[in-house]
Amino acid sequence: MTFIVENGRQDASCRLILAHGAGVGSTSPFLQNVADLISRHGIAVTRFEFDYMATRRTGGSKRPPPRAEALVSEYREMVRSVAGRRQRGRKLVIGGKSLGGRVASLVAKELYEQGDIAGLVCLGYPFHPPGKPDQLRTAHLETLQCPALIVQGERDPFGSRAEIEALALSKTITFAWIGDGDHDLRPRARSGLTHNGNLATAADAVAAFAAQLPAAR
């Protein structure tokens, strides 16, 4: 029961698959705005929902989401569907917001080694639960060989810049730090920055990252 939303030209040279966060679907204001901004760079964006979230659209259960590991097969199947329609030489990048990005990161190693994807993009990676910096979700990121971009607010409660810069992560991971941003990249008013400006900065970073990736085999 996958719910899918498309942005951008279907014949774009690069396609980005984005999954949603734990509590909101693929039509959340954050993902809608980010997908629109990224597509303006000539990147096609495919947003999809895991079954638990798509079920909510029909009045189904609103129980908490499954563990990230339990969603891996759904993400893998989405990639298989999109990759099967991809023309040779066109890049495929996977990622998502928060939980969606974490799930994508769990399948990135396998899909990159198989030549199915060119890279990984995480928007607000949940490095740890808020207020619990000792409960890290980073073991697989220490040895990741897939090129990855993590777009992170500097004061994200799921992993601030100061916390993350102290971690030993794979050198294939690059960061785009969003000024004074929280988990949705929203800055405080006193910072002089704006949410729209931060989202545009995030989209620019994603586009620049995608542009330098080689096409998947």
C-alpha positions as CSV (number, residue, x, y, z in Angstrom):
1,M,0.0,0.0,0.0
2,T,2.8,2.4,-0.9
3,F,1.9,6.0,-1.3
4,I,4.1,7.7,-3.9
5,V,4.6,11.4,-4.9
6,E,6.8,12.5,-7.8
7,N,8.6,15.8,-8.4
8,G,10.6,16.9,-11.4
9,R,11.2,15.6,-14.9
10,Q,10.8,11.9,-15.2
11,D,13.7,11.8,-17.7
12,A,16.1,13.6,-15.3
13,S,19.7,12.3,-15.3
14,C,19.5,11.8,-11.5
15,R,16.7,10.5,-9.3
16,L,16.5,10.8,-5.5
17,I,14.2,8.5,-3.5
18,L,13.1,10.0,-0.2
19,A,11.3,8.2,2.6
20,H,9.5,10.1,5.4
21,G,10.2,10.5,9.1
22,A,8.6,8.5,11.9
23,G,5.5,10.5,12.6
24,V,4.6,12.3,9.3
25,G,4.2,11.1,5.8
26,S,5.7,12.0,2.4
27,T,3.3,15.0,2.0
28,S,4.6,16.7,5.2
29,P,5.4,20.4,4.6
30,F,9.1,19.7,5.1
31,L,9.3,17.0,2.5
32,Q,7.1,18.8,0.1
33,N,9.2,21.9,0.2
34,V,12.5,20.1,0.1
35,A,11.4,17.9,-2.8
36,D,10.2,20.9,-4.8
37,L,13.5,22.8,-4.2
38,I,15.6,19.8,-5.1
39,S,13.6,19.2,-8.3
40,R,14.4,22.8,-9.4
41,H,18.0,21.6,-9.7
42,G,17.0,19.1,-12.4
43,I,16.8,16.2,-10.1
44,A,13.7,13.9,-10.1
45,V,12.4,13.2,-6.6
46,T,10.4,10.1,-5.7
47,R,8.8,10.3,-2.2
48,F,7.2,7.1,-0.8
49,E,5.6,5.9,2.4
50,F,6.2,2.7,4.4
51,D,3.2,0.6,4.8
52,Y,2.5,1.6,8.4
53,M,2.2,5.3,7.3
54,A,0.3,4.6,4.1
55,T,-2.2,2.6,6.2
56,R,-2.9,5.6,8.3
57,R,-4.3,7.4,5.2
58,T,-7.2,4.9,5.1
59,G,-8.0,5.2,8.8
60,G,-5.7,2.3,9.8
61,S,-3.8,1.9,13.0
62,K,-1.8,4.8,14.3
63,R,0.5,2.7,16.4
64,P,4.2,3.8,16.7
65,P,6.3,3.0,13.7
66,P,8.2,-0.3,13.5
67,R,11.9,-0.4,14.2
68,A,14.1,0.9,11.4
69,E,15.5,-2.6,10.8
70,A,12.0,-3.9,10.2
71,L,11.5,-1.4,7.3
72,V,14.6,-2.3,5.4
73,S,12.8,-4.8,3.1
74,E,10.2,-2.2,2.1
75,Y,12.9,0.3,1.2
76,R,14.8,-2.3,-0.8
77,E,11.7,-3.2,-2.7
78,M,11.1,0.5,-3.5
79,V,14.6,0.8,-4.9
80,R,14.2,-2.4,-6.9
81,S,11.0,-1.0,-8.5
82,V,12.5,2.4,-9.4
83,A,15.9,0.9,-10.5
84,G,14.0,-1.5,-12.9
85,R,12.7,1.5,-14.8
86,R,15.9,3.5,-14.8
87,Q,17.7,4.0,-18.1
88,R,21.4,3.2,-18.3
89,G,23.7,6.0,-17.2
90,R,21.2,7.8,-15.0
91,K,22.0,8.1,-11.3
92,L,19.9,6.8,-8.5
93,V,20.4,8.2,-5.0
94,I,18.5,7.1,-1.9
95,G,17.7,8.8,1.3
96,G,15.0,10.3,3.6
97,K,14.1,12.4,6.5
98,S,15.1,11.2,9.9
99,L,13.8,7.6,10.2
100,G,13.6,7.4,6.4
101,G,17.2,8.4,6.1
102,R,18.2,5.9,8.7
103,V,16.5,3.1,6.9
104,A,18.1,4.1,3.7
105,S,21.5,4.1,5.4
106,L,20.9,0.5,6.5
107,V,20.5,-0.7,2.9
108,A,23.0,1.7,1.3
109,K,26.1,-0.6,1.7
110,E,24.4,-3.5,-0.1
111,L,22.8,-1.5,-2.8
112,Y,26.0,0.5,-3.5
113,E,28.1,-2.7,-3.7
114,Q,25.6,-4.1,-6.2
115,G,25.8,-1.0,-8.3
116,D,22.2,-0.1,-7.8
117,I,22.7,3.3,-6.3
118,A,25.3,6.1,-6.6
119,G,24.9,7.7,-3.1
120,L,22.9,8.3,0.0
121,V,21.3,11.5,1.3
122,C,20.0,11.8,4.9
123,L,18.0,14.9,6.0
124,G,18.3,15.2,9.7
125,Y,19.8,11.9,10.6
126,P,18.6,10.6,14.1
127,F,22.0,9.9,15.6
128,H,20.4,9.3,19.0
129,P,17.1,9.8,20.7
130,P,16.7,13.4,22.0
131,G,18.3,13.7,25.4
132,K,20.0,10.3,25.1
133,P,23.4,10.9,23.4
134,D,24.8,7.6,24.7
135,Q,22.3,5.6,22.6
136,L,24.0,6.1,19.3
137,R,22.7,4.7,16.0
138,T,26.0,5.0,14.1
139,A,27.8,1.6,14.1
140,H,27.1,1.0,10.4
141,L,28.1,4.6,9.6
142,E,31.6,4.0,10.8
143,T,32.5,1.6,7.9
144,L,30.1,2.9,5.2
145,Q,31.7,2.9,1.8
146,C,28.8,4.4,-0.1
147,P,29.2,8.2,-0.8
148,A,26.9,9.9,1.7
149,L,25.7,13.4,2.5
150,I,24.1,14.2,5.8
151,V,22.2,17.5,6.0
152,Q,22.0,18.3,9.7
153,G,20.8,21.3,11.7
154,E,23.6,22.6,13.9
155,R,21.4,22.3,17.0
156,D,19.4,19.2,16.0
157,P,18.3,17.4,19.3
158,F,18.9,14.1,17.5
159,G,22.5,15.0,17.0
160,S,24.0,18.4,17.2
161,R,27.1,19.6,15.4
162,A,29.3,19.5,18.5
163,E,28.1,15.9,19.3
164,I,28.6,14.6,15.8
165,E,32.0,16.1,15.1
166,A,33.3,14.1,18.1
167,L,32.3,10.8,16.4
168,A,34.5,8.6,14.3
169,L,32.4,8.1,11.1
170,S,33.4,6.9,7.7
171,K,35.3,9.3,5.5
172,T,32.8,8.7,2.7
173,I,30.3,10.7,4.7
174,T,30.2,14.5,4.2
175,F,28.1,17.0,6.1
176,A,26.1,20.1,5.1
177,W,25.6,22.0,8.4
178,I,22.5,24.1,8.4
179,G,22.9,27.3,10.5
180,D,21.0,27.2,13.8
181,G,18.7,24.5,12.4
182,D,16.7,22.1,14.5
183,H,15.5,18.6,13.3
184,D,13.4,20.3,10.6
185,L,16.3,22.7,9.8
186,R,14.3,25.5,11.4
187,P,16.4,28.3,12.9
188,R,15.5,30.5,15.9
189,A,14.3,34.0,15.0
190,R,17.2,35.6,16.8
191,S,19.7,33.9,14.5
192,G,18.8,36.1,11.6
193,L,18.2,33.1,9.4
194,T,15.0,31.8,7.9
195,H,13.5,28.4,7.5
196,N,12.9,28.9,3.8
197,G,16.5,30.0,3.5
198,N,17.8,26.9,5.4
199,L,15.7,24.6,3.2
200,A,17.1,26.2,0.1
201,T,20.6,25.8,1.4
202,A,19.8,22.1,2.1
203,A,18.5,21.6,-1.5
204,D,21.6,23.3,-2.9
205,A,23.8,20.9,-0.9
206,V,21.9,17.9,-2.1
207,A,22.2,19.0,-5.7
208,A,25.9,19.7,-5.5
209,F,26.5,16.3,-3.9
210,A,24.5,14.5,-6.5
211,A,26.2,16.3,-9.4
212,Q,29.7,14.9,-8.4
213,L,28.5,11.3,-8.1
214,P,29.3,8.9,-10.9
215,A,26.3,7.1,-12.4
216,A,25.5,3.7,-10.9
217,R,26.4,0.8,-13.0
